Amino acid sequence: DFLQKIKEIEFERDSLSIQYHSISKTFNDEKTKFQTKLASLESDYDEMKRKLDTSKMEYTRGMKTYQVDYENKIETLKVNSKN
């Protein structure tokens, strides 16, 4: 009877150990998927931020060019109207 109880406990222990390892593997797999997805999202965010910064610079440069062109046209009109 005592040996039977020991065998039952060992069986339960082994069963729980198998369940633990299965759950642990699933958890680690999910953790790896999450970390990969997070790294991908961070990379996408950094790329979008760089594109936004580039767009801002190009917009600012373009607006400055328009401003200079506008100021030059005004000066040209002033000079032409004096003549």
C-alpha positions as CSV (number, residue, x, y, z in Angstrom):
1,D,0.0,0.0,0.0
2,F,2.9,2.3,0.9
3,L,4.7,1.5,-2.3
4,Q,1.5,2.1,-4.3
5,K,1.2,5.5,-2.8
6,I,4.8,6.3,-3.6
7,K,4.2,5.3,-7.2
8,E,1.1,7.4,-7.4
9,I,3.0,10.4,-6.0
10,E,5.9,9.8,-8.5
11,F,3.4,9.6,-11.4
12,E,1.7,12.8,-10.3
13,R,5.1,14.5,-9.9
14,D,6.2,13.3,-13.4
15,S,2.8,14.4,-14.8
16,L,3.1,17.9,-13.2
17,S,6.7,18.1,-14.4
18,I,5.7,17.4,-18.0
19,Q,2.9,20.0,-17.7
20,Y,5.3,22.5,-16.2
21,H,7.8,22.0,-19.1
22,S,5.0,22.3,-21.7
23,I,3.6,25.5,-20.1
24,S,7.2,26.9,-19.8
25,K,7.9,26.2,-23.4
26,T,4.7,27.8,-24.5
27,F,5.4,30.8,-22.3
28,N,8.9,31.1,-23.7
29,D,7.6,30.8,-27.3
30,E,5.0,33.5,-26.7
31,K,7.6,35.7,-25.0
32,T,9.9,35.3,-28.0
33,K,7.1,36.2,-30.4
34,F,6.2,39.2,-28.3
35,Q,9.9,40.4,-28.2
36,T,10.2,39.9,-31.9
37,K,7.0,41.9,-32.5
38,L,8.1,44.6,-30.1
39,A,11.5,44.9,-31.9
40,S,9.7,45.1,-35.2
41,L,7.3,47.8,-34.0
42,E,10.2,49.8,-32.5
43,S,12.1,49.5,-35.8
44,D,8.9,50.6,-37.7
45,Y,8.5,53.5,-35.3
46,D,12.1,54.7,-35.7
47,E,11.8,54.5,-39.5
48,M,8.5,56.5,-39.5
49,K,10.1,59.1,-37.2
50,R,13.1,59.4,-39.5
51,K,10.8,59.9,-42.5
52,L,8.8,62.5,-40.6
53,D,11.9,64.4,-39.7
54,T,13.1,64.2,-43.3
55,S,9.7,65.5,-44.5
56,K,9.8,68.3,-42.0
57,M,13.2,69.4,-43.2
58,E,12.1,69.2,-46.8
59,Y,9.0,71.2,-46.1
60,T,11.0,73.8,-44.2
61,R,13.5,74.0,-47.0
62,G,10.7,74.3,-49.6
63,M,8.9,77.1,-47.6
64,K,12.2,79.0,-47.3
65,T,12.7,78.7,-51.1
66,Y,9.2,80.0,-51.7
67,Q,9.8,82.9,-49.2
68,V,13.0,83.9,-51.0
69,D,11.3,83.7,-54.4
70,Y,8.4,85.8,-53.1
71,E,10.8,88.4,-51.6
72,N,12.8,88.5,-54.9
73,K,9.6,89.0,-56.9
74,I,8.5,91.8,-54.6
75,E,11.9,93.5,-55.0
76,T,11.8,93.0,-58.8
77,L,8.3,94.6,-58.8
78,K,9.5,97.5,-56.7
79,V,12.5,98.1,-59.0
80,N,10.3,97.9,-62.1
81,S,7.6,100.2,-60.7
82,K,10.3,102.9,-60.0
83,N,11.5,102.8,-63.6
